[in-house]
Amino acid sequence: MVGGKNTLSATNLAAYHHFNCDLYLYNTYHGTAQQTPSKSTPNQVSELSRAQFQRGIDWETRLLSWLNEQQLLLTVPSVALRGEDLVENILNDDRDRFFISGISFAPPQDDLDRLYIEAGREPVKFGVAKPDLLEIRRVENGFVWKVIDAKASKSAKTSHQVQIYFYTLCLRYLLPQPLFQPANTASIWLPPAHGFDLYSPSFDDLKTIDTSLFHFPVDDFLFRHLPKTLSQPRNAISWHFNPMCKGCPFTSDCKEQSTKQGRLGSMSNISFGEARVLKNLIESWHECSSSDLKHPLTDIEDLATIFGKGENVQKLTSAYPITMRKAKRILALPARNRMRPTTSPIIEASRTKKIQVIQHRNYSCPRREDISVVISLLQDPSSPSSDIVSFCISIFSSITLPSVPSVLQGDGFELVSSLAFVIETILLHQEKLPTLPSTQFYVWSSAEHSALQTHLINSALASSHITRDIRLCIGALAQGASLLQTTFQPVLLSGVLMDFLSKGRRVKADFQSILDRMGLSTEGTINQLKQRIQDELQKYQSDAGRQEAEEQRRKEIGHIPRVVVLKREVERSLAFPIPGFWDLPECAAMLGNSEDCPSEEALFDAYVTGSSVWKLLEDRNKFVYEILGSLRRQVSTNESHLFVNIANPLSAYFMDICREEHLRKLFYMQQFEVLARLSELWKARIDGCPEAPILEYSDTQQGRQRAEHVFYLMSGSLDTPASEKEKTMFDYLLVKDDDYDDPDSGNNLPVEALFDDLGVSGLVFPLNRFTRSRWEAQHAIVQKGLLLADIRDITVDGSRTKVTLQTWGSGNGIRLTKGTHYRLSPRLVDFNISKVLSTLFELDLRRESEDVAIPFLQLMLDPKSFKGSDDPDSSKIQAAFRQTGTDLQKLFRELTGLGVEPATVLVLKASQNRAAQHILGNRLTVIWGPPGQLIMLTYQCQTFTITQEPERRIPLLCRFYD
Ligand code: SF4
């Protein structure tokens, strides 16, 4: 063995939970079978990894200096301390609460060894432990302590929790009890969400875990799994080379061994969970196959043999239908092909060492476009907010685009204006052409995609950019933004316009303000302006207007994303003979590019060393564009058209009708929240909801009000519905579990991908004669092949899980058939979107047209104005209010006791009474409660009682969450 440490640190334990790999532990402790070029030696650490470390160090430094400012910090010398040294340091500090930094100690090996021996295992040795902070609180008879680790990540992870649990375990032995009591909790201290350079650390960002909850699983890992793993011979360790291995110091060794040994890791992008499914399949096949294999095959050969014979496929499909189905999906095989031998392109890529085309239709990468816009983004992981520091936008066009440069580059803060310039120029140009050209935006990786979306959202909320620029960018690049606009703008505007036209006297400026928001001309006389508004209102309300909006929506659903993530599309359509995982340079080389494509590391190295990154980013964009061309060529050599769609013309619709800065931001935020939920749904639907639970239909029974269908759960999991559930939300989609990509099935897109959530998201089902037309506006395939479903009950029936559903759909829709499989996936249900948007819009109009103070705005602009009055009588008045409230409650209670029925409903519950008392004693009360419990939000003016001035109540803006 080469290079083992024969000890493990808490960081190694955390890394194990990140990589989910026993071999990582084994190699770290015992060393590798052969010398592996280690990436972990300091002088070989890449600049990118160094930047990530640096961010962690910077966050810790910032946190310590803040604690110091708060006079809460005690720094001890960073030498390995004994328990008694630590005790002495604590006893010498007379503060009631403080945090110790710089602690390092040797774990109490004797105590740990004893625990291993009690567990009947060989002891494992541990290296020096360095928790970031130890919180000390002085209590009556001693001290309570708690371990805290500072992590510069977005959320607390299991790996972090294991690390702090281990520190806590050690300190229990080092700090003598009962003087020192562990707090039974430990915490991860995360940086403020919007950057620790801008915001101070906060105790609210301490993510605390109850160590007793971790006691069983982590002890099981430490005292059973870990010693067992380390005491096995090397070749008995189970491991799988997969995309999560990125960053492990043993990658080159594992990559080589995966190929040599024909392991599952010799295929690309097979996750740990997927490998487990394939392993199960191979083991099942070994069990049920009669062949006595004298020379065991490799994993890859096993899989090729299984799928190479029709009888194997049939046998395994009958015995293990769910595993077989999952395996086929992982290996890109048609799911319903039961009998025929098949060849998986993914297995074949590994066997033949050649690229293979995956014979699946691709709906998310266009077959062609007239204008391709490729965006490369460079982020600095060491910066407090990991923001974009540089970008390059390259435009490749088959049509002449005067005044659009082929490349635009700049620093992160110029990204929005540069993108807006490109979008606006294309829009202006396309208006002049007889047919609209198609335009498609591309980024390479999912990380760039989410960085772009986050950057746009943050820019919109920070108001640091010209409004028009940000609106153009979101409208053109945020998936679903135009859907929101076509769905809700007519509803909002027509409601508000009717109100506007029906109300008394209006001045010209009022009409102009409304027209301006609608994007219409503000020129003309007052009568002309009024007529223009009336015409627009009529358009919204006419059938033709509605149909046009529906048509626009249909174009967006189930089609090409506004920004295509090219790496994802390459993975969807091509299988590479690259073990584990690959990235841009490997992909470019694989597709025949002889030149060196700049890697992420190279880009970041250039950035930190102060060299210009723009040339590198420009080159990167050229490689991305060439990969797109190669991908299309590879796929189009096949007879069938696997790339189904052609890119759409550019459009940039986004609802932006509020003017007041704060209301506009809230209006944006409401839309972003809906878009985030929609994009999660769409991501799964385009692939046919692979993780959706599969149900087998059994029979139908008459429920209390409607027919209820009984299914059995075949795979996946479902949440049990609330026991007191009375309302039927129909919040799931139920479709027959066909293989949509099977050429035999004749289907195109998965049915769910064509479902328009927004069209019916705020409707109560079953629909009535007024709302039914909204269902009829859904795609014909949806009406025919999809049911809305509501889970009424989940019970255990013998060894099976019985699921009872109510369904709703078109009369000529799908008929449930006994023994058939159906999949169940969520839909967007939200009754509040249009209400919240309307309220914000109405407030915005009121603010502009009426000369009144709007308390809701006042709450944002000048919250201090709500603090108590200086009037010396105010406390007396408040006391009187509170007494009145108490008297009223008492009265209603007494009346209820006397059997006066109407009084019963007026008796407040304890929580409602508390809220009411707060309202009576304060000028402003915000009440946040579950549906049905929220009673009111009231602005109480000091000089009037609530009943005398009911109009002083603030319009209620609230969101309900179940
Ligand atoms: S490269 Fe992957 S499989 Fe190999 S030791 Fe590291 S985590 Fe485990």
Boltz pocket constraint, residues with backbone or C-beta under 6 A from the ligand:
constraints:
  - pocket:
      binder: B
      contacts: [[A, 19], [A, 21], [A, 22], [A, 23], [A, 24], [A, 27], [A, 239], [A, 240], [A, 241], [A, 242], [A, 244], [A, 245], [A, 248], [A, 249], [A, 250], [A, 251], [A, 254]]
      max_distance: 6.0
